[in-house]
Amino acid sequence: GAHLSAARKAELERVASLIATPGKGITACDEGPGTIGARLENVGVANSEERRRAYRQMLFEAPGAAEHLSAAILDPETLLQRSSTDGALFPHKLQQLGVVPGVKPHLKVYALPGQGGATVMQGLDSLAARCEEYAAQGAQFAKWRSPLEIDVAQGQPSDLVIRANMHDLARYALICQDVGLVPIVEPDISLKGCHDLETAVAVNVKVQAELYKSMLDHGVYMEGSLLKPNIVNPGRDCAEAYSLREIAEANLAVLRRCFPIAMKGANFLSGGQSLGDAAARLSEMNKLKGDSPWNLSFSWSAALQMPLFDLCRGHGELQLEAMSELYLAELEIAGAAARGEYEAQGDEGAHLPAPSLAAAAA
Amino acid sequence: MAATDFRQELISTANAVASPGKGILAADESTGTIGKRFDGINVENIEENRRAYRELLVTTEGLEKYISGIILFEETLYQKTADGTPFVDILKKKGIAIGIKVDLGVRPLRATDGETYTQGWDNLADRCKKYYEQGARFAKWRAVLKIGEALPSELAIEENARGLAMYGMICQENGLVPIIEPEVLSDGSHGIEKCVQVTQKVIAATYKALHRYNLLLEGTLLKPNMVTPGQSGPKVTHEEIGMATLTVLRRTVPGAVPGITFLSGGQSEEDATRNLNAINAAPMARPWNVSFSYGRALQHSVLRAWLGKKENVAAAQEVLMKRAKANSEASQGKYVSDGKASGESLFVSNYSY
């Protein structure tokens, strides 16, 4: 951050602190028109720009939602759309509601040749120019997701894949800060696989340690950046059982081993976990974190939104009122988890191997 | 992962040394270096005088109130009091952890501008085993980096980080908590911002190496320099030093490390205490215990009170307790100067020992 002015650093830190407000989290609404369109069509609702606008308006303006939200991540299309409540552009509407607006710039995944399908995320070209535009349109932060998969047998993620992805994340962060956006860096290690929790911990530390070193080497102002990591879990098909507490402790262990104190918080992604599992794990982390100084919260998309789409099945049209009610109920769960106050129902948050796997392992 | 047998012991030793309100007495001056100290007080550098001086330190009544660990030179580890009690027995009884300097000094890196690597890996595992048997539970290895126009070089940073990681790995495999010491010298006329950049880079490279060599961070300690202007650079306040130092640590030191014990690096006794106080008083959260590992800054006045004379031992021990207490308070952000500590600069250019 040595090249940034004191004023710029102060502003980045101010916005990062707002996003990391204790007890609040992020609603991730940044799916592109194609992706969100597929979700609509999947429940029998036609994809149109107006429907996408109305749906996002509900996510922002549902009564009571803003109490649990510090920020919202938008697709570039949404930055230019307006609220029908008062005609305000969505970024300004969100600011009025006390929710910091951010953007996911267009990115495209690319399989690195010779790496068994492992990818890098492409999007650095012209990123500065695009981010300047988004900033002018009211975005105050950006997010970039670099997905990785663990496949122990194939030696993935390999050192090359880790370095390539983490260096790109660091450069993205540097560019964002240069144009006045707080960068959220998202190293997303998938649930896919049968690796155990210890392996997940080791890989998460390796990936994250590479990321922070790369950020420091690039000159990123750490205090003006945020993390959006996956929750550390055993692979989906892991044959060993783990308790909720073990999983929460593994997450705290990873953070303690490499997450800089200077970064204000981590907003965990849901990545295929149910809302209940994700909330149970986040809540347990908060219960156990002691005086670890980071804010630990959520940045959820599918976990919050997929049940909302289900409400539209058979109706042929968005059910905004019903969706709004369910969304608020879900946000109350998310907010409770961010405060360490969500009580897991039944086995929520534990990893229980599928019966066939457990039998095979026995 | 470190050797499973020692895992719990490494963690508990590291935590014990990182006890709030306590710090480390660095008394590991090599024979040559202690000779320089003795020169300053006209004391002959013979084994008996070295033994007598270290006896003075080790037998100080109540030292364990402020000192959680003491770093010794190899010779001292095997020495006894005048009446035949091994030093290690006295320290064990006081509950002061015993540390041992294991590096064998610095050597030049070829074709660099006076940069160095630290040597000492040969037989290190066997030496650690021996020291552990004698009662040592932690070790120290000093890596040295310089600030200059194009210094430190990438080579020096990487090589010294690797040296520390290998030393740390070998220590943990043999039951000793490694103190990780990547010292950035204060020689030079640079401003504090340069020291921020360099210290940040060096500590980040160090932890990258520690991760690479699979060290158990919870069973290590960090002994860094404070972030200051160069010796002949523009002066700043203690508060600025406190903020700059804590900022760098928050960016680079993982929360899993139980304690950070600063080196004094030639600061006067008073400055070393006041700067430590400023770091602890700085208004930013920190998860590690932040304390001292002082050699010169604890012993300067002690040596001058002793002057090699038996009849001065009690007075010299009082001085040691006074400095230790002051630094204990500083490690809690509670130090108030009484104006009597030595303000004499203890800076020696291009320091090696």
Interface residues (C-beta under 8 A of the other chain):
Chain A: A2 V205 K206 A209 E210 Y212 K213 L216 D217 M222 E223 A253 L255 R256 R257 C258 F259 P260 I261 A262 D291 S292 P293
Chain B: E193 V196 Q197 Q200 K201 A204 A205 Y207 K208 H211 L217 T247 L249 R250 R251 T252 V253 P254 G255 A256 A285 R286 P287
